[in-house]
Amino acid sequence: MRIEIDRPWDMHLHLRDGAMLNLAAPHSARHFDGAVVMPNLVPPVADADALRAYRSRVLRAAGTDAENFTPLMTLFLKNQTRAELEAARKTPGFFAVKLYPAGATTNSDGGVRDFGAAEPTLRAMEELGIPLLVHGESGGFVLDREAEFLPVYRALARRFPKLKICMEHISTAAALPLLDEFENLFATATLHHLLFTLDDLAGGLLAPHLFCKPIVKRPEDRAALRAAVFSGHPKIMFGSDSAPHPVEKKECAGAAGGVYDAPVLLPALAALFAENDALDKLEGFLGGNARRIYGLPAPRGKIALEDAPQDVPAFFEGENGLRVAPLFAGTRLPWRVADGNFS
């Protein structure tokens, strides 16, 4: 079988910086029209100058330009003034502001601790039409952290009804009803939350390359998320949350949180949707919904996927001995992108 879909969008992507950026960026730029790039670097991307500089590094690392791969850049929410937001809004490639609860994930220690103090920034964003992206867990290896965060979503949606709010990487059944409850709430969903449960992560020997924040959840959460995505829910967009770490930072005590799936996203998603008789919903999930919700540009052509096997490398190697293991490392996928091997 062979299918063609519009070139997709990744609405939640970590590219890091330096050698890791140089390794990771080409994997997304090759097959995606664009991606929403997360700002949790050290130091975080928190103003227009940092955003402009990081965008230039992303495009250079991707080996492309904004005409072929569009990095949509985000600011790390740090109670910016209206003037700072207006400056960012004038910067090429600026898209949204990302809210991280302090300590919730990698490089988020400078995140929000007091939502009351953030209100002037959120009010200015609402007036300026700047979307808010929310990391919807408060951190830690606890299954119900996302459920604990649901009152925050409700409070934000009610207090700022004109603010377009995205629940980043929705992962529980309890969160899904909020999409129907509030017109201004949307969500991204990852490949790994559609594929795996806690048993895959820790049901036997710990699988460190599946450890992420938010962690994969219970079978009933996965089932609810699958039902929503495979039915073509119009408010759920694909956001990989692909987050690379060096092998030695994953295969160790205190493993870093993050699943690196950028190189295998499209064949893995095609296989999953095919297994669930939902291939007709794949294009909407991979870009159609995001284009409609955010007014993104029309697709730059098509990409072909086919049910032909392809072996996944054990790792990808970058500068100075950097090695990163992708999802499904050393295994065979039943689908592939039709234009050749992994790069």
Secondary structure, DSSP 8 states (H G I E B T S, - for coil): -EEEEE--EEEEE---SHHHHHHHHHHHHTT-SEEEE----SS---SHHHHHHHHHHHHHHHTS-TTT-EEEEEEE-S---HHHHHHHHTSTTEEEEEE-BTTSSTT-TTSBS-TTTTHHHHHHHHHHT--EEEE----SS-TTHHHHHHHHHHHHHHH-TTS-EEEET---GGGTHHHHH-TTEEEEE-HHHHH--HHHHHSSS--GGG--SS----HHHHHHHHHHHHTT-TTEEE---B----HHHHSSTT----B--GGGHHHHHHHHHHHTT-GGGHHIIIIIHHHHHHT-----SEEEEES--EE--S-EE-GGG-EE--TTTTSEES-EETT-S--
